[in-house]
Amino acid sequence: MWNETDFPEYGRQCELITPWRGYHRGTIVAKTAKGFVVQFSSGAEIDVYEDEIEFG
C-alpha cells in the first residue's frame, strides 16, 4: 500500500528560488502530480513545481 509520506523528499528542507510572501525556506510535506507541497513555519502551505525549489 502506498503511503503519502513515502517519497524521498518528504520532510526535507528546501529553499524557494523566488520567495513567497517573505518566506524562502520551507519543508516538503506532500508530493503532487506537478511537484510538491511546501509548508512554512506559519503553517501556510503552497504547491510548487520541482524547478521552483532547491535543496540545501
DRENNU-153309 format. One record per residue (C-alpha): residue number from 1; x, y, z. Coordinates in Angstrom, 3 decimals. Layout:
# DRENNU-153309
n: NUM u: X v: Y w: Z $
...
//
This chain:
# DRENNU-153309
n: 1 u: 0.000 v: 0.000 w: 0.000 $
n: 2 u: 1.334 v: 3.438 w: -0.959 $
n: 3 u: 1.800 v: 5.953 w: 1.841 $
n: 4 u: 1.531 v: 9.673 w: 1.032 $
n: 5 u: 4.721 v: 10.304 w: 3.018 $
n: 6 u: 6.617 v: 7.520 w: 1.258 $
n: 7 u: 8.848 v: 9.502 w: -1.102 $
n: 8 u: 12.496 v: 10.561 w: -0.716 $
n: 9 u: 11.901 v: 14.311 w: -0.410 $
n: 10 u: 9.333 v: 14.069 w: 2.423 $
n: 11 u: 10.398 v: 16.152 w: 5.405 $
n: 12 u: 13.356 v: 17.749 w: 3.611 $
n: 13 u: 14.071 v: 21.438 w: 3.993 $
n: 14 u: 14.077 v: 23.402 w: 0.754 $
n: 15 u: 14.682 v: 26.934 w: -0.466 $
n: 16 u: 12.264 v: 28.683 w: -2.792 $
n: 17 u: 14.072 v: 30.206 w: -5.756 $
n: 18 u: 11.525 v: 33.068 w: -5.662 $
n: 19 u: 10.342 v: 33.887 w: -2.112 $
n: 20 u: 6.608 v: 33.678 w: -1.365 $
n: 21 u: 5.173 v: 36.354 w: 0.965 $
n: 22 u: 8.566 v: 36.777 w: 2.588 $
n: 23 u: 9.143 v: 33.054 w: 3.063 $
n: 24 u: 12.113 v: 31.450 w: 1.389 $
n: 25 u: 12.650 v: 28.250 w: 3.393 $
n: 26 u: 10.125 v: 25.506 w: 3.973 $
n: 27 u: 9.585 v: 21.788 w: 4.427 $
n: 28 u: 8.315 v: 19.318 w: 1.831 $
n: 29 u: 5.113 v: 17.789 w: 3.224 $
n: 30 u: 3.476 v: 16.194 w: 0.168 $
n: 31 u: 4.064 v: 15.191 w: -3.438 $
n: 32 u: 1.667 v: 16.285 w: -6.172 $
n: 33 u: 1.325 v: 15.430 w: -9.849 $
n: 34 u: 3.180 v: 18.653 w: -10.717 $
n: 35 u: 5.686 v: 18.890 w: -7.861 $
n: 36 u: 5.458 v: 19.284 w: -4.105 $
n: 37 u: 3.574 v: 20.963 w: -1.276 $
n: 38 u: 5.858 v: 23.161 w: 0.835 $
n: 39 u: 4.918 v: 24.094 w: 4.403 $
n: 40 u: 6.292 v: 27.180 w: 6.135 $
n: 41 u: 6.836 v: 27.929 w: 9.826 $
n: 42 u: 3.499 v: 29.791 w: 9.920 $
n: 43 u: 1.697 v: 26.617 w: 8.852 $
n: 44 u: 0.914 v: 28.019 w: 5.398 $
n: 45 u: 1.290 v: 25.566 w: 2.529 $
n: 46 u: 1.790 v: 26.181 w: -1.176 $
n: 47 u: 2.105 v: 23.982 w: -4.254 $
n: 48 u: 5.372 v: 24.348 w: -6.131 $
n: 49 u: 6.897 v: 22.867 w: -9.260 $
n: 50 u: 10.131 v: 20.935 w: -8.830 $
n: 51 u: 12.078 v: 23.665 w: -10.644 $
n: 52 u: 10.885 v: 26.327 w: -8.163 $
n: 53 u: 12.856 v: 24.893 w: -5.241 $
n: 54 u: 16.392 v: 23.883 w: -4.356 $
n: 55 u: 17.633 v: 21.514 w: -1.688 $
n: 56 u: 20.464 v: 22.740 w: 0.517 $
//
